[in-house]
Amino acid sequence: MNILIIEDEHLAARRLENMIHEYDPSIKIVAQLESVTESVEWFRNNPAPDLIFLDIHLEDNVSFAIFNQVTISSPFVFTTATDQKSTREFEVKKIDYLLKPIIQKELVQMIEKYRKLPLSERKVVDAETFRSFMNCK
């Protein structure tokens, strides 16, 4: 399994990588990216990962901006320290998320969920869905 981490806080990205490897050392972290600009460039030049962990607020913009510039065919999980109201909105839109600080048990459950899903059922969200999500905030 190849995982991409998009997180502008270096310590949070490193902690997430360590937690992933604690669960399964065979998982490959293909990159750790910190910005929308860096992420867009990476998606244009690399094959899609199996799963993306994506922070909402990056150093140069909100991560939703990535989806306005490139098509992403991988399922993803938002990692956020957002408030309870916003997490309810994630649930309504059926967008997966993990609250920071991430708990190992919840991370493992999320990865196992994606591993068990047939490829045809893995949720991939397009830019229009993001715009809709952002409008409900």
PyMOL commands that place a pseudoatom at each C-alpha (Angstrom):
pseudoatom trace, name=CA, resn=MET, resi=1, chain=A, elem=C, hetatm=0, pos=[0.000, 0.000, 0.000]
pseudoatom trace, name=CA, resn=ASN, resi=2, chain=A, elem=C, hetatm=0, pos=[1.315, 3.444, -0.964]
pseudoatom trace, name=CA, resn=ILE, resi=3, chain=A, elem=C, hetatm=0, pos=[0.274, 6.401, 1.185]
pseudoatom trace, name=CA, resn=LEU, resi=4, chain=A, elem=C, hetatm=0, pos=[0.767, 10.115, 0.593]
pseudoatom trace, name=CA, resn=ILE, resi=5, chain=A, elem=C, hetatm=0, pos=[0.822, 12.522, 3.542]
pseudoatom trace, name=CA, resn=ILE, resi=6, chain=A, elem=C, hetatm=0, pos=[-0.043, 16.177, 2.916]
pseudoatom trace, name=CA, resn=GLU, resi=7, chain=A, elem=C, hetatm=0, pos=[0.601, 18.040, 6.167]
pseudoatom trace, name=CA, resn=ASP, resi=8, chain=A, elem=C, hetatm=0, pos=[2.380, 21.361, 6.750]
pseudoatom trace, name=CA, resn=GLU, resi=9, chain=A, elem=C, hetatm=0, pos=[3.338, 20.640, 10.356]
pseudoatom trace, name=CA, resn=HIS, resi=10, chain=A, elem=C, hetatm=0, pos=[6.523, 18.593, 10.136]
pseudoatom trace, name=CA, resn=LEU, resi=11, chain=A, elem=C, hetatm=0, pos=[6.109, 16.976, 13.566]
pseudoatom trace, name=CA, resn=ALA, resi=12, chain=A, elem=C, hetatm=0, pos=[2.485, 15.995, 12.829]
pseudoatom trace, name=CA, resn=ALA, resi=13, chain=A, elem=C, hetatm=0, pos=[3.530, 14.465, 9.483]
pseudoatom trace, name=CA, resn=ARG, resi=14, chain=A, elem=C, hetatm=0, pos=[6.385, 12.568, 11.108]
pseudoatom trace, name=CA, resn=ARG, resi=15, chain=A, elem=C, hetatm=0, pos=[4.099, 11.330, 13.905]
pseudoatom trace, name=CA, resn=LEU, resi=16, chain=A, elem=C, hetatm=0, pos=[1.526, 10.122, 11.368]
pseudoatom trace, name=CA, resn=GLU, resi=17, chain=A, elem=C, hetatm=0, pos=[4.214, 8.317, 9.378]
pseudoatom trace, name=CA, resn=ASN, resi=18, chain=A, elem=C, hetatm=0, pos=[5.511, 6.637, 12.556]
pseudoatom trace, name=CA, resn=MET, resi=19, chain=A, elem=C, hetatm=0, pos=[1.999, 5.565, 13.542]
pseudoatom trace, name=CA, resn=ILE, resi=20, chain=A, elem=C, hetatm=0, pos=[1.381, 4.108, 10.075]
pseudoatom trace, name=CA, resn=HIS, resi=21, chain=A, elem=C, hetatm=0, pos=[4.652, 2.156, 10.218]
pseudoatom trace, name=CA, resn=GLU, resi=22, chain=A, elem=C, hetatm=0, pos=[3.895, 0.989, 13.755]
pseudoatom trace, name=CA, resn=TYR, resi=23, chain=A, elem=C, hetatm=0, pos=[0.675, -0.508, 12.380]
pseudoatom trace, name=CA, resn=ASP, resi=24, chain=A, elem=C, hetatm=0, pos=[2.251, -1.944, 9.222]
pseudoatom trace, name=CA, resn=PRO, resi=25, chain=A, elem=C, hetatm=0, pos=[5.955, -1.461, 8.404]
pseudoatom trace, name=CA, resn=SER, resi=26, chain=A, elem=C, hetatm=0, pos=[5.367, -2.614, 4.819]
pseudoatom trace, name=CA, resn=ILE, resi=27, chain=A, elem=C, hetatm=0, pos=[3.273, 0.474, 3.982]
pseudoatom trace, name=CA, resn=LYS, resi=28, chain=A, elem=C, hetatm=0, pos=[5.251, 2.862, 1.821]
pseudoatom trace, name=CA, resn=ILE, resi=29, chain=A, elem=C, hetatm=0, pos=[4.990, 6.595, 2.439]
pseudoatom trace, name=CA, resn=VAL, resi=30, chain=A, elem=C, hetatm=0, pos=[5.536, 7.890, -1.103]
pseudoatom trace, name=CA, resn=ALA, resi=31, chain=A, elem=C, hetatm=0, pos=[5.927, 11.536, -0.039]
pseudoatom trace, name=CA, resn=GLN, resi=32, chain=A, elem=C, hetatm=0, pos=[5.260, 14.080, 2.681]
pseudoatom trace, name=CA, resn=LEU, resi=33, chain=A, elem=C, hetatm=0, pos=[4.107, 17.375, 1.188]
pseudoatom trace, name=CA, resn=GLU, resi=34, chain=A, elem=C, hetatm=0, pos=[3.561, 20.702, 2.963]
pseudoatom trace, name=CA, resn=SER, resi=35, chain=A, elem=C, hetatm=0, pos=[1.728, 22.980, 0.552]
pseudoatom trace, name=CA, resn=VAL, resi=36, chain=A, elem=C, hetatm=0, pos=[-0.899, 23.208, -2.161]
pseudoatom trace, name=CA, resn=THR, resi=37, chain=A, elem=C, hetatm=0, pos=[1.781, 24.240, -4.677]
pseudoatom trace, name=CA, resn=GLU, resi=38, chain=A, elem=C, hetatm=0, pos=[4.020, 21.302, -3.806]
pseudoatom trace, name=CA, resn=SER, resi=39, chain=A, elem=C, hetatm=0, pos=[1.054, 18.901, -3.841]
pseudoatom trace, name=CA, resn=VAL, resi=40, chain=A, elem=C, hetatm=0, pos=[-0.204, 20.015, -7.254]
pseudoatom trace, name=CA, resn=GLU, resi=41, chain=A, elem=C, hetatm=0, pos=[3.292, 19.564, -8.695]
pseudoatom trace, name=CA, resn=TRP, resi=42, chain=A, elem=C, hetatm=0, pos=[3.581, 16.116, -7.097]
pseudoatom trace, name=CA, resn=PHE, resi=43, chain=A, elem=C, hetatm=0, pos=[0.208, 14.939, -8.479]
pseudoatom trace, name=CA, resn=ARG, resi=44, chain=A, elem=C, hetatm=0, pos=[1.184, 16.114, -11.980]
pseudoatom trace, name=CA, resn=ASN, resi=45, chain=A, elem=C, hetatm=0, pos=[4.392, 14.073, -11.925]
pseudoatom trace, name=CA, resn=ASN, resi=46, chain=A, elem=C, hetatm=0, pos=[3.660, 10.922, -9.939]
pseudoatom trace, name=CA, resn=PRO, resi=47, chain=A, elem=C, hetatm=0, pos=[1.294, 7.955, -10.022]
pseudoatom trace, name=CA, resn=ALA, resi=48, chain=A, elem=C, hetatm=0, pos=[-1.712, 8.108, -7.718]
pseudoatom trace, name=CA, resn=PRO, resi=49, chain=A, elem=C, hetatm=0, pos=[-1.157, 6.663, -4.233]
pseudoatom trace, name=CA, resn=ASP, resi=50, chain=A, elem=C, hetatm=0, pos=[-3.534, 4.125, -2.710]
pseudoatom trace, name=CA, resn=LEU, resi=51, chain=A, elem=C, hetatm=0, pos=[-4.588, 6.501, 0.065]
pseudoatom trace, name=CA, resn=ILE, resi=52, chain=A, elem=C, hetatm=0, pos=[-3.972, 10.139, 0.998]
pseudoatom trace, name=CA, resn=PHE, resi=53, chain=A, elem=C, hetatm=0, pos=[-3.916, 11.678, 4.475]
pseudoatom trace, name=CA, resn=LEU, resi=54, chain=A, elem=C, hetatm=0, pos=[-4.657, 15.353, 3.934]
pseudoatom trace, name=CA, resn=ASP, resi=55, chain=A, elem=C, hetatm=0, pos=[-4.557, 18.242, 6.396]
pseudoatom trace, name=CA, resn=ILE, resi=56, chain=A, elem=C, hetatm=0, pos=[-7.147, 20.934, 5.674]
pseudoatom trace, name=CA, resn=HIS, resi=57, chain=A, elem=C, hetatm=0, pos=[-5.011, 24.011, 6.377]
pseudoatom trace, name=CA, resn=LEU, resi=58, chain=A, elem=C, hetatm=0, pos=[-1.664, 24.003, 4.579]
pseudoatom trace, name=CA, resn=GLU, resi=59, chain=A, elem=C, hetatm=0, pos=[1.095, 26.603, 4.621]
pseudoatom trace, name=CA, resn=ASP, resi=60, chain=A, elem=C, hetatm=0, pos=[-0.055, 28.368, 1.432]
pseudoatom trace, name=CA, resn=ASN, resi=61, chain=A, elem=C, hetatm=0, pos=[-3.813, 27.729, 1.254]
pseudoatom trace, name=CA, resn=VAL, resi=62, chain=A, elem=C, hetatm=0, pos=[-6.543, 25.296, 2.248]
pseudoatom trace, name=CA, resn=SER, resi=63, chain=A, elem=C, hetatm=0, pos=[-6.067, 21.838, 0.811]
pseudoatom trace, name=CA, resn=PHE, resi=64, chain=A, elem=C, hetatm=0, pos=[-9.321, 22.095, -1.145]
pseudoatom trace, name=CA, resn=ALA, resi=65, chain=A, elem=C, hetatm=0, pos=[-7.375, 24.286, -3.593]
pseudoatom trace, name=CA, resn=ILE, resi=66, chain=A, elem=C, hetatm=0, pos=[-5.426, 21.219, -4.744]
pseudoatom trace, name=CA, resn=PHE, resi=67, chain=A, elem=C, hetatm=0, pos=[-8.605, 19.735, -6.201]
pseudoatom trace, name=CA, resn=ASN, resi=68, chain=A, elem=C, hetatm=0, pos=[-9.236, 22.869, -8.266]
pseudoatom trace, name=CA, resn=GLN, resi=69, chain=A, elem=C, hetatm=0, pos=[-5.913, 22.379, -10.065]
pseudoatom trace, name=CA, resn=VAL, resi=70, chain=A, elem=C, hetatm=0, pos=[-5.538, 18.624, -10.520]
pseudoatom trace, name=CA, resn=THR, resi=71, chain=A, elem=C, hetatm=0, pos=[-7.792, 15.593, -10.686]
pseudoatom trace, name=CA, resn=ILE, resi=72, chain=A, elem=C, hetatm=0, pos=[-7.161, 13.223, -7.813]
pseudoatom trace, name=CA, resn=SER, resi=73, chain=A, elem=C, hetatm=0, pos=[-8.210, 9.624, -8.290]
pseudoatom trace, name=CA, resn=SER, resi=74, chain=A, elem=C, hetatm=0, pos=[-7.175, 8.361, -4.859]
pseudoatom trace, name=CA, resn=PRO, resi=75, chain=A, elem=C, hetatm=0, pos=[-9.364, 8.088, -1.794]
pseudoatom trace, name=CA, resn=PHE, resi=76, chain=A, elem=C, hetatm=0, pos=[-8.346, 10.348, 1.048]
pseudoatom trace, name=CA, resn=VAL, resi=77, chain=A, elem=C, hetatm=0, pos=[-8.832, 11.011, 4.723]
pseudoatom trace, name=CA, resn=PHE, resi=78, chain=A, elem=C, hetatm=0, pos=[-8.762, 14.527, 6.122]
pseudoatom trace, name=CA, resn=THR, resi=79, chain=A, elem=C, hetatm=0, pos=[-6.691, 15.056, 9.225]
pseudoatom trace, name=CA, resn=THR, resi=80, chain=A, elem=C, hetatm=0, pos=[-7.980, 18.035, 11.152]
pseudoatom trace, name=CA, resn=ALA, resi=81, chain=A, elem=C, hetatm=0, pos=[-8.046, 19.740, 14.507]
pseudoatom trace, name=CA, resn=THR, resi=82, chain=A, elem=C, hetatm=0, pos=[-11.338, 21.362, 13.533]
pseudoatom trace, name=CA, resn=ASP, resi=83, chain=A, elem=C, hetatm=0, pos=[-14.329, 22.021, 15.749]
pseudoatom trace, name=CA, resn=GLN, resi=84, chain=A, elem=C, hetatm=0, pos=[-17.306, 19.744, 16.397]
pseudoatom trace, name=CA, resn=LYS, resi=85, chain=A, elem=C, hetatm=0, pos=[-19.613, 21.643, 14.001]
pseudoatom trace, name=CA, resn=SER, resi=86, chain=A, elem=C, hetatm=0, pos=[-17.247, 21.020, 11.097]
pseudoatom trace, name=CA, resn=THR, resi=87, chain=A, elem=C, hetatm=0, pos=[-16.897, 17.337, 11.897]
pseudoatom trace, name=CA, resn=ARG, resi=88, chain=A, elem=C, hetatm=0, pos=[-20.680, 17.003, 11.689]
pseudoatom trace, name=CA, resn=GLU, resi=89, chain=A, elem=C, hetatm=0, pos=[-20.454, 18.512, 8.202]
pseudoatom trace, name=CA, resn=PHE, resi=90, chain=A, elem=C, hetatm=0, pos=[-17.842, 15.907, 7.240]
pseudoatom trace, name=CA, resn=GLU, resi=91, chain=A, elem=C, hetatm=0, pos=[-20.216, 13.190, 8.411]
pseudoatom trace, name=CA, resn=VAL, resi=92, chain=A, elem=C, hetatm=0, pos=[-23.159, 14.649, 6.483]
pseudoatom trace, name=CA, resn=LYS, resi=93, chain=A, elem=C, hetatm=0, pos=[-21.098, 14.754, 3.271]
pseudoatom trace, name=CA, resn=LYS, resi=94, chain=A, elem=C, hetatm=0, pos=[-19.665, 11.297, 4.053]
pseudoatom trace, name=CA, resn=ILE, resi=95, chain=A, elem=C, hetatm=0, pos=[-16.084, 12.537, 3.897]
pseudoatom trace, name=CA, resn=ASP, resi=96, chain=A, elem=C, hetatm=0, pos=[-13.663, 10.531, 6.038]
pseudoatom trace, name=CA, resn=TYR, resi=97, chain=A, elem=C, hetatm=0, pos=[-11.611, 12.369, 8.623]
pseudoatom trace, name=CA, resn=LEU, resi=98, chain=A, elem=C, hetatm=0, pos=[-9.419, 11.809, 11.657]
pseudoatom trace, name=CA, resn=LEU, resi=99, chain=A, elem=C, hetatm=0, pos=[-9.308, 14.377, 14.447]
pseudoatom trace, name=CA, resn=LYS, resi=100, chain=A, elem=C, hetatm=0, pos=[-5.926, 15.567, 15.665]
pseudoatom trace, name=CA, resn=PRO, resi=101, chain=A, elem=C, hetatm=0, pos=[-4.223, 14.472, 17.706]
pseudoatom trace, name=CA, resn=ILE, resi=102, chain=A, elem=C, hetatm=0, pos=[-4.685, 11.242, 15.804]
pseudoatom trace, name=CA, resn=ILE, resi=103, chain=A, elem=C, hetatm=0, pos=[-5.231, 8.152, 17.930]
pseudoatom trace, name=CA, resn=GLN, resi=104, chain=A, elem=C, hetatm=0, pos=[-3.504, 4.957, 16.804]
pseudoatom trace, name=CA, resn=LYS, resi=105, chain=A, elem=C, hetatm=0, pos=[-6.651, 2.830, 17.083]
pseudoatom trace, name=CA, resn=GLU, resi=106, chain=A, elem=C, hetatm=0, pos=[-8.650, 5.235, 14.865]
pseudoatom trace, name=CA, resn=LEU, resi=107, chain=A, elem=C, hetatm=0, pos=[-5.824, 5.399, 12.305]
pseudoatom trace, name=CA, resn=VAL, resi=108, chain=A, elem=C, hetatm=0, pos=[-5.676, 1.606, 12.120]
pseudoatom trace, name=CA, resn=GLN, resi=109, chain=A, elem=C, hetatm=0, pos=[-9.461, 1.387, 11.727]
pseudoatom trace, name=CA, resn=MET, resi=110, chain=A, elem=C, hetatm=0, pos=[-9.344, 3.896, 8.859]
pseudoatom trace, name=CA, resn=ILE, resi=111, chain=A, elem=C, hetatm=0, pos=[-6.542, 2.092, 6.999]
pseudoatom trace, name=CA, resn=GLU, resi=112, chain=A, elem=C, hetatm=0, pos=[-8.254, -1.267, 7.476]
pseudoatom trace, name=CA, resn=LYS, resi=113, chain=A, elem=C, hetatm=0, pos=[-11.518, 0.203, 6.215]
pseudoatom trace, name=CA, resn=TYR, resi=114, chain=A, elem=C, hetatm=0, pos=[-9.822, 1.237, 2.966]
pseudoatom trace, name=CA, resn=ARG, resi=115, chain=A, elem=C, hetatm=0, pos=[-7.986, -2.045, 2.619]
pseudoatom trace, name=CA, resn=LYS, resi=116, chain=A, elem=C, hetatm=0, pos=[-11.251, -3.986, 2.867]
pseudoatom trace, name=CA, resn=LEU, resi=117, chain=A, elem=C, hetatm=0, pos=[-13.202, -1.867, 0.395]
pseudoatom trace, name=CA, resn=PRO, resi=118, chain=A, elem=C, hetatm=0, pos=[-13.308, -3.063, -3.201]
pseudoatom trace, name=CA, resn=LEU, resi=119, chain=A, elem=C, hetatm=0, pos=[-11.673, -0.515, -5.516]
pseudoatom trace, name=CA, resn=SER, resi=120, chain=A, elem=C, hetatm=0, pos=[-15.054, 0.343, -7.010]
pseudoatom trace, name=CA, resn=GLU, resi=121, chain=A, elem=C, hetatm=0, pos=[-16.380, 1.414, -3.591]
pseudoatom trace, name=CA, resn=ARG, resi=122, chain=A, elem=C, hetatm=0, pos=[-13.480, 3.590, -2.449]
pseudoatom trace, name=CA, resn=LYS, resi=123, chain=A, elem=C, hetatm=0, pos=[-14.739, 7.124, -2.118]
pseudoatom trace, name=CA, resn=VAL, resi=124, chain=A, elem=C, hetatm=0, pos=[-13.048, 9.617, -4.393]
pseudoatom trace, name=CA, resn=VAL, resi=125, chain=A, elem=C, hetatm=0, pos=[-14.351, 13.153, -4.143]
pseudoatom trace, name=CA, resn=ASP, resi=126, chain=A, elem=C, hetatm=0, pos=[-14.133, 15.659, -6.969]
pseudoatom trace, name=CA, resn=ALA, resi=127, chain=A, elem=C, hetatm=0, pos=[-13.703, 19.450, -6.908]
pseudoatom trace, name=CA, resn=GLU, resi=128, chain=A, elem=C, hetatm=0, pos=[-17.460, 20.056, -7.200]
pseudoatom trace, name=CA, resn=THR, resi=129, chain=A, elem=C, hetatm=0, pos=[-18.127, 18.039, -4.053]
pseudoatom trace, name=CA, resn=PHE, resi=130, chain=A, elem=C, hetatm=0, pos=[-15.459, 20.097, -2.267]
pseudoatom trace, name=CA, resn=ARG, resi=131, chain=A, elem=C, hetatm=0, pos=[-17.062, 23.345, -3.378]
pseudoatom trace, name=CA, resn=SER, resi=132, chain=A, elem=C, hetatm=0, pos=[-20.365, 22.061, -2.060]
pseudoatom trace, name=CA, resn=PHE, resi=133, chain=A, elem=C, hetatm=0, pos=[-18.697, 21.102, 1.210]
pseudoatom trace, name=CA, resn=MET, resi=134, chain=A, elem=C, hetatm=0, pos=[-17.027, 24.498, 1.563]
pseudoatom trace, name=CA, resn=ASN, resi=135, chain=A, elem=C, hetatm=0, pos=[-20.328, 26.271, 0.967]
pseudoatom trace, name=CA, resn=CYS, resi=136, chain=A, elem=C, hetatm=0, pos=[-21.955, 24.440, 3.873]
pseudoatom trace, name=CA, resn=LYS, resi=137, chain=A, elem=C, hetatm=0, pos=[-19.364, 25.778, 6.333]
for i in range(1, 137): cmd.bond("trace and resi %d" % i, "trace and resi %d" % (i + 1))
show_as sticks, trace
zoom trace
